[in-house]
Amino acid sequence: MRSRPVIAAIGEVLWDVYPDAARFGGAPANFACHAAAFGADALLVSAVGNDEAGDRAMATLERHHVDTTSVVRDPAHATGKVDVTVDASGQASYQFADDVAWDHLSWADSLALLAQQLDAICYGTLAQRSKESRETIHRLVGATLPGTMRMFDVNLRQAFFTTEVIDASLRLATALKLNEEELAIVAELCGVAGSVNQEVMRALLDRYELSIVALTCGPNGAVLMTADDVSECPAVPTQIVDTVGAGDAFTAALVIDFMRGLPLGEINRHANMVAAFVCSQAGAVAPLPAGLLQP
């Protein structure tokens, strides 16, 4: 792997609107910010409105050293936003604005060139709620070179997914990350059987010929699985402020460390520590302490 891998995320960038403040968010955008912190040449493929919220989103990405060359300014659609409520345990629920800039990701010749340069790409389901963005996501992921890590970070939100989207996304992927609730939904939609989580993970890994499957289990830590190894890691104790973005930080650490060829247990431990820190902070892209930037 190159000393500075080139890693892209494609999908939504938005503002998480809490009762007291608006915070930068969107799973692909969060992932890109953390990937940059871990030393990658990170870039985001997305769109924001030609509005004040878009100005602030671009400034935030640039402050986190994310390449914004492929973030389009859309004059016809607003920057995305989501109303977030956080319950007493720190768990978040989301209400997404409709027909925003990231619903209109269009193909450009520059993306074909970009695909050839990538060491890894991360994508999810939310930005695939529109046909236009879904086709662009599939086309970009599919245009990457053999050996590129294609991380499908499921991120199921409300009803913005279908069996067809999940199956097609899995067929494009070389890696999969999801949580326990998402695992049950994906298993049902894809007709994958298993009496325990690891049986379902193994079935998904085998059916879709994945190099790694990651299952985050909240307070119970995480499980990583490859064809010949399994790592179970307990969660790192932390004072939870909110859980927004913790999974995205986990994914970024996982992708970087997996491409480095680190042992599965070491990858899992590092990703759990990163996720625990993000849970202790308000917002999704709080700067990571220097001690967490390496495994």
Secondary structure, DSSP 8 states (H G I E B T S, - for coil): --SS-EEEEES--EEEE-SS-EEEE-HHHHHHHHHHHTT-EEEEEEEEESSHHHHHHHHHHHHTT-B-TTEEEESSS--EEEEEEE-TTS-EEEEE-SS-GGGG----HHHHHHHTT-SEEEE-SGGGGSHHHHHHHHHHHHTS-TT-EEEEE----TT---HHHHHHHHHH-SEEEEEHHHHHHHHHHHT---SSHHHHHHHHHHHTT-SEEEEE-GGG-EEEEETTEEEEE-------S--TTHHHHHHHHHHHHHHTT--HHHHHHHHHHHHHHHHTSSSS-----GGGS--
